Amino acid sequence: MTETFPFPNHCEVDHPRSPVAHFGADQPLAMSAGVMLSPFSIAYQIYGRLNADRSNAILLCHALTGDQHVANVHPITGKPGWWSALVGPGKPFDTEKYFIICTNVLGGCMGTTGPASINPATGRAYGLDLPVVTIADMVRAQAMLVERLGIETLFCVAGGSMGGMQALQWAALFPEKVFSAMIIASAARHSAQNIAFHEVGRQAVMADPDWRGGRYLDEGMRPGKGLAVARMAAHITYLSEEALQRKFGRKLQDRAEKTFSFDADFQVENYLRHQGSTFVDRFDANSYLYVTRACDYFDLAQDYGGSLAAAFKNAPTRFCVVSFTSDWLYTTAESRVIVHALNAAAASVSFVEIETDKGHDAFLLDEPDFTATTRGFLAGAARARGLRA
C-alpha cells in the first residue's frame, strides 16, 4: 500500500533529502519563551569545501518561506535553489572559494524541528504544542550546528528579509563568531504594518475549517485554502506596484471580454491563485504561523535597553546593508536605521541602495547591481580575512 501524506512535503519533515544534525536531551536549546527544547534537529545543505584553517565558511539564512535548498534542485518543486543565481562556481558566493551552509530554520517544515515534527513526548505532531519560536532561537540553533561542524568563526553571515534579521541577530549574539555580515532588504524590527499583514495571513489559516485547532495532521487534513489565501496576500507585499503594472496591468486571462462572474478574469488574479495553490504543496500551515510570529516578535533594540547601537557595541564584524528603492515591505528608511546604529557603535559598515522596480523580491531576482555589490563586498572581506582571491 502506498503511504499518503496530508501535504506533499510531509515526508521532508522527518526524512529530508539533506543532511540533518540531531541534538539529544544532553544538548537542549534554551528558547526565548523560557523553556528548553530537546531533542531537536536541524536540516541543512552544504556546498563547496571547508579550507584547512576553517576560515572560509559562509552561513546563508533563508527568508520567511525558504529552506536549506539554496543552490540545488528543490526536492519537492524540482526548481533551482532560491539563490542559485548567486551561489555556485564563479558566482558571488563562490563554491570554489567558500564553504556554504544553509539551514532550514527552527519552526520550519523541511527537516528542522517544527510544528509538523513528531513530539517525542506524545508520538504525534507538535502542532501548537511547540513553543513559539523567535529569530534568536533560530540563530542559537544554527550556532549549535556551526559548532558541531567544527567552525569557530563564520567568514560571513548573509540573508535577505527574515534572513537579514537572522544575520543581524548573529552579529548581536555572537559578534566574535561573525567576521562579516550582509543585511539585505531587512529591518531591525518588524513594523506595525508588517505585523498586520502577517496577522491577516494567520487568520486566513486559522479560519479554514480544516485547520482543526492546529491538529489537522492528526486527522489527515490540511488547511490548504486558508494557507493559499495567506500566501496570496503576502505575495503582494513582495512585489511593487510598478512591477505588477508592467507584468499584468489590467490584461485579461485567456479571454477577450470580462465574464461578469467571480472567475479569475484578470491575469493578476490568476497569478496570485497559482502562487497560493503551489505554495500549499511545499509548506506546512502551522509552520507559516510560527515563522510569521518569529518575524513579528523581532525587535533587536528591545533586547538592549531600547538602543540598537548597543546591540553592536564594539562589534568587530564588517557589515554591508542593502536596500531596494521599490521595496515597501522593508524600506530603505529601515535599512538606514540599521546603518545609523552601526555608525553610532563605530562598526565598519557600507550601505547600498539599489534602484529597481522589482520590489522586495529583488534580492531573489536577476539584479546586476545587487550581484556586483555582493561580489565586491565579499572580495573586500576576503582580502581582509586573508582568504585567497
C-alpha positions as CSV (number, residue, x, y, z in Angstrom):
1,M,0.0,0.0,0.0
2,T,1.3,3.5,-0.9
3,E,1.6,5.8,2.1
4,T,-0.1,9.1,1.6
5,F,0.6,12.4,3.4
6,P,-1.7,15.3,4.4
7,F,0.6,17.6,2.4
8,P,3.1,16.7,-0.3
9,N,6.2,17.7,1.6
10,H,5.3,15.8,4.8
11,C,8.0,13.2,4.0
12,E,10.6,16.0,4.1
13,V,9.6,16.9,7.7
14,D,11.1,13.7,9.3
15,H,13.1,12.3,6.4
16,P,14.5,15.3,4.5
17,R,16.7,14.9,1.4
18,S,19.5,16.8,3.0
19,P,21.9,16.3,5.9
20,V,20.4,16.5,9.4
21,A,22.1,17.3,12.7
22,H,20.3,15.7,15.7
23,F,20.7,17.2,19.2
24,G,19.7,15.0,22.1
25,A,18.5,15.5,25.6
26,D,22.0,16.3,26.7
27,Q,22.1,19.3,24.3
28,P,18.8,21.2,24.8
29,L,18.1,24.5,23.1
30,A,17.3,27.4,25.5
31,M,14.4,29.2,23.9
32,S,13.2,32.8,24.3
33,A,9.9,31.5,25.6
34,G,11.7,30.4,28.7
35,V,11.7,26.6,28.0
36,M,14.2,24.1,26.9
37,L,13.7,22.2,23.6
38,S,15.1,18.7,23.4
39,P,15.6,16.7,21.4
40,F,15.6,18.7,18.2
41,S,17.0,18.5,14.7
42,I,18.4,20.9,12.1
43,A,18.3,20.1,8.4
44,Y,20.9,21.8,6.3
45,Q,22.8,21.9,3.0
46,I,26.4,22.5,2.3
47,Y,28.3,23.5,-0.8
48,G,32.0,23.8,-1.5
49,R,34.8,22.7,0.7
50,L,36.0,23.9,4.1
51,N,39.6,25.1,3.9
52,A,42.4,23.8,6.2
53,D,42.1,26.6,8.8
54,R,38.2,26.6,8.6
55,S,38.1,30.3,7.8
56,N,36.0,30.3,4.6
57,A,32.6,29.2,5.9
58,I,29.6,31.3,5.0
59,L,26.1,30.9,6.5
60,L,23.2,31.9,4.3
61,C,20.0,32.5,6.1
62,H,16.7,32.0,4.2
63,A,13.7,34.2,4.1
64,L,10.2,33.6,5.5
65,T,9.2,30.5,3.5
66,G,12.6,29.5,2.1
67,D,14.6,26.5,3.2
68,Q,18.0,24.9,3.1
69,H,18.0,24.2,-0.6
70,V,19.7,27.4,-1.6
71,A,21.6,26.2,-4.7
72,N,20.4,22.7,-5.6
73,V,17.3,21.4,-7.3
74,H,14.5,21.6,-4.8
75,P,13.4,18.1,-3.8
76,I,9.7,18.9,-4.0
77,T,9.3,21.6,-6.7
78,G,12.1,20.4,-9.0
79,K,13.1,24.1,-9.4
80,P,16.5,25.6,-8.9
81,G,17.5,26.7,-5.4
82,W,16.2,30.0,-4.2
83,W,19.6,31.8,-4.6
84,S,21.1,29.7,-7.3
85,A,21.8,32.9,-9.2
86,L,24.3,34.0,-6.5
87,V,25.6,30.7,-5.2
88,G,27.9,28.4,-7.2
89,P,31.2,28.2,-9.0
90,G,32.3,31.7,-10.2
91,K,29.2,33.3,-8.6
92,P,29.4,35.9,-5.8
93,F,29.0,33.2,-3.2
94,D,31.7,31.1,-5.0
95,T,31.6,27.5,-4.0
96,E,35.2,27.1,-5.3
97,K,36.3,29.6,-2.7
98,Y,33.8,29.3,0.1
99,F,32.2,26.7,2.2
100,I,28.5,27.5,2.1
101,I,26.0,26.4,4.8
102,C,22.2,26.9,4.7
103,T,19.9,25.6,7.3
104,N,16.1,25.2,7.5
105,V,15.1,27.4,10.4
106,L,13.7,26.2,13.6
107,G,9.9,26.1,13.2
108,G,10.3,25.2,9.5
109,C,8.9,22.1,7.7
110,M,11.8,20.8,5.7
111,G,13.6,18.7,8.3
112,T,14.3,21.1,11.1
113,T,12.2,20.7,14.2
114,G,8.9,22.5,13.6
115,P,5.2,22.1,14.4
116,A,4.8,19.2,11.9
117,S,7.7,17.2,13.5
118,I,6.9,14.4,15.9
119,N,6.8,15.4,19.5
120,P,8.6,12.5,21.3
121,A,6.5,13.1,24.4
122,T,3.2,12.3,22.6
123,G,4.2,10.4,19.5
124,R,2.2,12.8,17.3
125,A,3.0,16.1,15.6
126,Y,3.8,19.0,17.8
127,G,1.2,21.3,16.3
128,L,0.8,24.3,18.5
129,D,2.5,22.5,21.4
130,L,5.8,23.6,20.0
131,P,7.0,26.7,21.9
132,V,6.7,29.9,20.0
133,V,10.0,30.4,18.1
134,T,12.0,33.6,17.8
135,I,14.7,34.8,15.4
136,A,17.1,34.4,18.4
137,D,16.0,30.8,18.8
138,M,16.7,30.2,15.1
139,V,20.2,31.7,15.4
140,R,21.1,29.8,18.6
141,A,20.1,26.5,16.9
142,Q,22.3,27.5,13.9
143,A,25.2,28.3,16.2
144,M,25.0,24.8,17.7
145,L,25.2,23.3,14.2
146,V,28.1,25.5,13.2
147,E,29.9,24.4,16.4
148,R,29.2,20.8,15.6
149,L,30.7,21.3,12.1
150,G,33.9,22.4,13.8
151,I,33.8,26.1,12.7
152,E,34.8,28.7,15.3
153,T,34.2,31.8,13.1
154,L,32.0,32.3,10.1
155,F,33.6,34.4,7.3
156,C,30.2,35.8,6.5
157,V,26.5,35.5,7.6
158,A,24.2,36.8,4.9
159,G,20.5,36.8,4.2
160,G,17.6,38.8,2.9
161,S,14.3,39.7,4.5
162,M,13.9,37.3,7.5
163,G,17.3,36.0,6.6
164,G,18.6,39.6,7.2
165,M,17.1,39.5,10.7
166,Q,19.0,36.3,11.4
167,A,22.2,37.9,10.2
168,L,21.7,40.9,12.5
169,Q,20.9,38.6,15.4
170,W,24.1,36.6,14.7
171,A,26.2,39.7,14.9
172,A,24.5,40.8,18.1
173,L,24.6,37.4,19.9
174,F,27.9,36.1,18.6
175,P,30.0,39.1,17.4
176,E,33.3,37.2,17.9
177,K,32.0,34.4,15.6
178,V,30.9,36.7,12.6
179,F,33.7,38.2,10.5
180,S,31.3,39.9,8.1
181,A,27.6,40.2,7.6
182,M,25.3,41.1,4.7
183,I,21.9,42.5,5.8
184,I,19.7,42.6,2.7
185,A,16.2,44.1,2.3
186,S,15.5,43.7,6.0
187,A,14.9,45.6,9.3
188,A,15.9,45.6,12.9
189,R,12.3,45.2,14.0
190,H,9.0,44.3,12.4
191,S,6.8,47.3,11.7
192,A,3.1,47.6,12.7
193,Q,2.1,47.3,9.1
194,N,4.1,44.1,8.6
195,I,2.7,42.6,11.7
196,A,-0.8,43.5,10.4
197,F,-0.1,41.7,7.1
198,H,1.1,38.6,8.9
199,E,-1.9,38.6,11.2
200,V,-4.2,38.6,8.1
201,G,-2.3,35.5,6.8
202,R,-2.5,33.7,10.2
203,Q,-6.2,34.4,10.5
204,A,-6.8,33.1,7.0
205,V,-5.1,29.8,8.0
206,M,-6.9,29.5,11.3
207,A,-10.3,30.3,9.8
208,D,-10.0,27.3,7.4
209,P,-12.2,24.6,9.0
210,D,-9.6,22.0,8.1
211,W,-7.1,23.7,10.4
212,R,-8.8,21.8,13.3
213,G,-7.2,24.0,16.0
214,G,-3.8,23.2,14.6
215,R,-4.2,19.4,14.9
216,Y,-5.0,18.8,11.2
217,L,-2.2,16.3,10.7
218,D,-3.7,14.0,13.3
219,E,-6.9,13.9,11.2
220,G,-5.2,13.6,7.8
221,M,-6.3,17.1,6.8
222,R,-4.7,20.3,5.7
223,P,-6.0,23.8,5.7
224,G,-5.0,24.4,2.1
225,K,-7.5,27.1,1.2
226,G,-6.6,29.2,4.2
227,L,-2.8,28.8,3.6
228,A,-3.3,29.6,-0.1
229,V,-5.1,32.9,0.7
230,A,-2.3,33.7,3.2
231,R,0.3,33.2,0.6
232,M,-1.6,35.3,-2.0
233,A,-1.9,38.3,0.4
234,A,1.8,38.0,1.4
235,H,3.0,37.7,-2.2
236,I,1.5,41.1,-3.0
237,T,3.9,42.6,-0.4
238,Y,6.9,41.1,-2.1
239,L,6.2,42.9,-5.4
240,S,5.9,46.6,-6.3
241,E,3.1,48.5,-8.0
242,E,5.4,49.2,-10.9
243,A,6.3,45.5,-11.3
244,L,2.6,44.4,-11.1
245,Q,1.6,47.0,-13.6
246,R,4.4,46.2,-16.0
247,K,3.8,42.4,-15.9
248,F,0.0,42.3,-15.7
249,G,-1.7,45.7,-15.9
250,R,-5.4,45.1,-16.5
251,K,-4.8,42.3,-19.0
252,L,-7.4,39.6,-19.1
253,Q,-6.6,35.9,-18.6
254,D,-7.2,33.8,-21.7
255,R,-10.4,35.7,-22.7
256,A,-11.4,38.6,-24.9
257,E,-14.0,40.0,-22.5
258,K,-14.9,40.0,-18.9
259,T,-17.1,37.1,-17.9
260,F,-19.2,39.1,-15.3
261,S,-18.5,36.3,-12.8
262,F,-16.1,35.8,-10.0
263,D,-13.7,33.7,-12.0
264,A,-10.1,34.9,-12.5
265,D,-10.8,37.4,-15.3
266,F,-7.6,39.3,-14.8
267,Q,-4.1,37.9,-15.3
268,V,-3.0,39.2,-11.9
269,E,-5.8,37.2,-10.2
270,N,-4.7,34.0,-12.0
271,Y,-1.1,34.7,-11.0
272,L,-2.0,35.0,-7.3
273,R,-4.1,31.9,-7.3
274,H,-1.3,30.0,-8.8
275,Q,1.1,31.3,-6.2
276,G,-1.3,30.2,-3.5
277,S,-2.0,26.7,-4.9
278,T,1.6,25.8,-5.5
279,F,2.7,27.1,-2.1
280,V,0.5,24.7,-0.1
281,D,2.3,21.8,-1.8
282,R,5.6,22.6,-0.2
283,F,4.8,24.4,3.1
284,D,3.1,23.5,6.3
285,A,0.3,25.7,7.6
286,N,1.4,25.7,11.2
287,S,5.0,26.5,10.2
288,Y,3.6,29.5,8.5
289,L,2.1,30.6,11.8
290,Y,5.4,30.1,13.6
291,V,7.8,31.8,11.1
292,T,5.5,34.8,10.7
293,R,5.3,35.2,14.5
294,A,9.1,35.0,14.8
295,C,9.3,38.0,12.5
296,D,6.7,39.9,14.4
297,Y,8.5,39.3,17.7
298,F,11.8,40.6,16.3
299,D,12.9,43.9,17.8
300,L,16.6,43.8,18.3
301,A,16.9,47.1,20.2
302,Q,14.4,45.9,22.7
303,D,16.9,43.3,23.9
304,Y,19.5,46.0,24.5
305,G,17.6,48.6,26.6
306,G,15.9,50.2,23.6
307,S,19.2,51.1,21.9
308,L,20.0,49.4,18.6
309,A,23.5,50.8,18.7
310,A,24.1,48.9,22.0
311,A,23.4,45.6,20.2
312,F,26.6,46.2,18.2
313,K,28.8,47.9,20.7
314,N,32.5,47.0,20.0
315,A,31.4,44.7,17.2
316,P,34.3,43.5,15.1
317,T,32.1,42.5,12.3
318,R,32.2,44.2,8.9
319,F,28.7,45.0,7.7
320,C,27.1,45.6,4.3
321,V,23.5,46.8,4.3
322,V,21.5,46.6,1.1
323,S,18.1,48.1,0.3
324,F,16.0,48.4,-2.9
325,T,14.2,51.6,-3.8
326,S,10.8,49.9,-4.6
327,D,10.7,47.7,-1.6
328,W,7.8,48.8,0.6
329,L,7.9,45.8,2.9
330,Y,11.3,46.6,4.3
331,T,12.1,50.1,3.2
332,T,15.3,52.0,2.6
333,A,14.4,54.1,5.7
334,E,14.5,50.9,7.8
335,S,17.9,50.0,6.4
336,R,19.2,53.4,7.2
337,V,18.1,52.9,10.9
338,I,20.5,49.9,10.9
339,V,23.3,51.8,9.3
340,H,22.9,54.7,11.7
341,A,23.0,52.4,14.7
342,L,26.1,50.7,13.3
343,N,27.8,54.0,12.8
344,A,26.9,55.0,16.4
345,A,28.5,51.8,17.5
346,A,31.7,52.6,15.5
347,A,31.2,49.5,13.4
348,S,32.6,49.0,9.9
349,V,29.6,49.4,7.6
350,S,28.8,50.1,4.0
351,F,25.4,50.8,2.6
352,V,24.0,50.4,-0.9
353,E,20.5,51.4,-2.1
354,I,19.8,49.8,-5.4
355,E,17.5,51.3,-7.9
356,T,14.9,48.8,-9.1
357,D,11.2,48.5,-9.7
358,K,11.1,44.8,-8.7
359,G,10.1,45.3,-5.1
360,H,11.1,43.3,-2.0
361,D,11.8,40.2,-4.1
362,A,14.6,42.0,-6.0
363,F,17.2,40.2,-3.8
364,L,16.0,36.9,-5.2
365,L,15.9,38.0,-8.9
366,D,18.4,38.9,-11.5
367,E,19.6,42.3,-10.4
368,P,23.0,43.1,-11.8
369,D,23.8,45.9,-9.3
370,F,23.0,43.7,-6.4
371,T,25.1,40.9,-7.8
372,A,28.0,43.3,-8.2
373,T,27.6,44.7,-4.7
374,T,27.6,41.2,-3.2
375,R,30.7,40.2,-5.2
376,G,32.5,43.3,-4.2
377,F,31.7,43.2,-0.5
378,L,32.8,39.5,-0.3
379,A,36.0,40.2,-2.2
380,G,37.0,43.0,0.2
381,A,36.1,41.0,3.2
382,A,38.1,38.0,1.8
383,R,41.2,40.3,1.4
384,A,40.8,41.5,5.0
385,R,40.4,37.9,6.2
386,G,43.4,36.8,4.3
387,L,41.5,34.3,2.1
388,R,42.8,33.6,-1.4
389,A,41.3,35.6,-4.3
